[in-house]
Amino acid sequence: MTTTRVGIFGAGYIASVHADILSRDDRVELVGVADMLEANAARLADQIGGAQTGATLEDLFRMDVDTIYVTTPNTTHVAPVVACLNEGLNVFCEKPMATDLAGGERIRKAALASRGVYNLGMNRRYAYTHDKLKALIDAGDLEPYNAQFKLNRGELLQPAWTADPSKTGGFLYETTIHQIDLLQYLFGPIATLRCAARRAISSAEFDDFSMLFTFESGTIATLSSSAHSGWSFPFERVEIYGRYATAATEELERVRYALDLEQVVRTEDYTHIPFAEKGGYAKEDRLFIDALHNGGRPPVDVDEASALNLLLAAIYESAREHREIDFAARVREAIG
Ligand SMILES: NC(=O)c1ccc[n+]([C@@H]2O[C@H](COP(=O)([O-])OP(=O)(O)OC[C@H]3O[C@@H](n4cnc5c(N)ncnc54)[C@H](O)[C@@H]3O)[C@@H](O)[C@H]2O)c1
């Protein structure tokens, strides 16, 4: 079996989560780590028991890698991803794909022209809680008529860059993107959307959002997201309502569901599952490496990533312009 020779670009928090997972996959060789702060690259190389280190993407290219994980901050994803694809390398890039439409389009064009595989890291899809919801829906046990989503953050004070949209792209790109991605993953294509937003604490950006979505399947859903709710639970929750049925998540820890009247209410509790597993990181990495080895589709390919990038831009547009958006028409125009 040929091994996938991986380089990691950006050696901070999330890089260490992926490096830990990949170091346990026999199909992967972690060849090198690069970071503009070479001390960070050295620390991560030590954590995985040794790898070459460098400061730039070109340093990784010289290490003869075939796949690169781009794990630098949000607004620095586009240039390295495009450079990797132009080199014919496979790329796993952490969320977000880009923080504007032009960046997403540059990646899409580069991916379509490359022999490399592009994948966007959207781990929340594979969190145990959401895997369970998806399984209930796919099996036909729960037909989603209506749903209510929420994803909050405690504050945008620590670290200070979280309040700076030039670093994050905006709160939706930093945090709420996870729940926004789940919408189409669970319910299929969105038909229309509307978003109301306000600058409650931040003067630099919208920090409170209420959104309403309709889906081509007929499902309707709302999503609420606040950037400054304090650190008391609950932060994230999905509630799906079907025919005399409800399934509800509690953080990434539990799912509670009842599928009909006069039936037992069941709870699955993932408290004891290690974070990288229950958070979906291990599965997204496994699916990505599977795709490289078996030649199938990666878990979040460039079409899905582009649709998500369009969706975030459309939500902000709706908030700014106070109007409903025909999102299905947008996707047809941009992706076909
Ligand atoms: N999926 C998730 O649950 C999840 C969780 C955390 C972070 N993330 C995403 O991962 C990315 C990184 O976040 P993080 O929390 O690991 O950040 P971090 O600050 O811990 O690490 C970023 C690293 O990138 C390096 N870096 C920054 N600019 C660089 C450049 N131009 N060239 C080379 N190195 C550079 C920094 O020195 C740092 O070591 C972000 O896009 C974030 O949205 C995803």
The ligand as an SDF file (V2000), in Angstrom:
LIG
                    3D

 44 48  0  0  0  0  0  0  0  0999 V2000
  -13.1610   22.6250   12.7300 N   0  0  0  0  0  0  0  0  0  0  0  0
  -13.0000   23.1280   13.9360 C   0  0  0  0  0  0  0  0  0  0  0  0
  -13.6570   22.7410   14.9100 O   0  0  0  0  0  0  0  0  0  0  0  0
  -11.9460   24.1670   14.1380 C   0  0  0  0  0  0  0  0  0  0  0  0
  -11.5050   24.4650   15.4370 C   0  0  0  0  0  0  0  0  0  0  0  0
  -10.5070   25.4230   15.5630 C   0  0  0  0  0  0  0  0  0  0  0  0
   -9.9940   26.0770   14.4580 C   0  0  0  0  0  0  0  0  0  0  0  0
  -10.4770   25.7750   13.2170 N   0  0  0  0  0  0  0  0  0  0  0  0
   -9.9560   26.4700   12.0220 C   0  0  0  0  0  0  0  0  0  0  0  0
   -8.5830   26.1410   11.8690 O   0  0  0  0  0  0  0  0  0  0  0  0
   -7.8350   27.2720   11.4310 C   0  0  0  0  0  0  0  0  0  0  0  0
   -6.7160   27.5260   12.4360 C   0  0  0  0  0  0  0  0  0  0  0  0
   -7.2610   27.7850   13.7150 O   0  0  0  0  0  0  0  0  0  0  0  0
   -6.4240   27.5040   15.0460 P   0  0  0  0  0  0  0  0  0  0  0  0
   -7.3800   27.6350   16.1740 O   0  0  0  0  0  0  0  0  0  0  0  0
   -5.6430   26.2570   14.9200 O   0  0  0  0  0  0  0  0  0  0  0  0
   -5.4530   28.7840   15.0510 O   0  0  0  0  0  0  0  0  0  0  0  0
   -4.0620   28.9330   15.7840 P   0  0  0  0  0  0  0  0  0  0  0  0
   -3.8560   30.4040   15.9610 O   0  0  0  0  0  0  0  0  0  0  0  0
   -3.9840   28.0510   16.9970 O   0  0  0  0  0  0  0  0  0  0  0  0
   -2.9960   28.3690   14.7190 O   0  0  0  0  0  0  0  0  0  0  0  0
   -2.7420   28.9940   13.4930 C   0  0  0  0  0  0  0  0  0  0  0  0
   -1.2670   28.7490   13.1480 C   0  0  0  0  0  0  0  0  0  0  0  0
   -1.0410   29.2380   11.8220 O   0  0  0  0  0  0  0  0  0  0  0  0
    0.1990   29.9680   11.8180 C   0  0  0  0  0  0  0  0  0  0  0  0
    0.1210   30.9450   10.7470 N   0  0  0  0  0  0  0  0  0  0  0  0
   -0.6570   32.0470   10.6720 C   0  0  0  0  0  0  0  0  0  0  0  0
   -0.5010   32.6640    9.4890 N   0  0  0  0  0  0  0  0  0  0  0  0
    0.3920   31.9290    8.7850 C   0  0  0  0  0  0  0  0  0  0  0  0
    0.9640   32.0570    7.4920 C   0  0  0  0  0  0  0  0  0  0  0  0
    0.6020   33.0660    6.6700 N   0  0  0  0  0  0  0  0  0  0  0  0
    1.8700   31.1410    7.1040 N   0  0  0  0  0  0  0  0  0  0  0  0
    2.2210   30.1260    7.9360 C   0  0  0  0  0  0  0  0  0  0  0  0
    1.7080   29.9460    9.1670 N   0  0  0  0  0  0  0  0  0  0  0  0
    0.7970   30.8300    9.5990 C   0  0  0  0  0  0  0  0  0  0  0  0
    0.2830   30.6010   13.1970 C   0  0  0  0  0  0  0  0  0  0  0  0
    1.6270   30.9390   13.5410 O   0  0  0  0  0  0  0  0  0  0  0  0
   -0.2820   29.4800   14.0720 C   0  0  0  0  0  0  0  0  0  0  0  0
    0.7120   28.5880   14.5140 O   0  0  0  0  0  0  0  0  0  0  0  0
   -8.8450   28.4220   11.3280 C   0  0  0  0  0  0  0  0  0  0  0  0
   -9.2440   28.5820    9.9950 O   0  0  0  0  0  0  0  0  0  0  0  0
  -10.0220   27.9860   12.1850 C   0  0  0  0  0  0  0  0  0  0  0  0
  -11.2670   28.4950   11.7220 O   0  0  0  0  0  0  0  0  0  0  0  0
  -11.4170   24.8220   13.0350 C   0  0  0  0  0  0  0  0  0  0  0  0
  1  2  1  0
  2  3  2  0
  2  4  1  0
  4  5  1  0
  4 44  2  0
  5  6  2  0
  6  7  1  0
  7  8  2  0
  8  9  1  0
  8 44  1  0
  9 10  1  0
  9 42  1  0
 10 11  1  0
 11 12  1  0
 11 40  1  0
 12 13  1  0
 13 14  1  0
 14 15  2  0
 14 16  1  0
 14 17  1  0
 17 18  1  0
 18 19  2  0
 18 20  1  0
 18 21  1  0
 21 22  1  0
 22 23  1  0
 23 24  1  0
 23 38  1  0
 24 25  1  0
 25 26  1  0
 25 36  1  0
 26 27  1  0
 26 35  1  0
 27 28  2  0
 28 29  1  0
 29 30  1  0
 29 35  2  0
 30 31  1  0
 30 32  2  0
 32 33  1  0
 33 34  2  0
 34 35  1  0
 36 37  1  0
 36 38  1  0
 38 39  1  0
 40 41  1  0
 40 42  1  0
 42 43  1  0
M  CHG  2   8   1  16  -1
M  END
$$$$
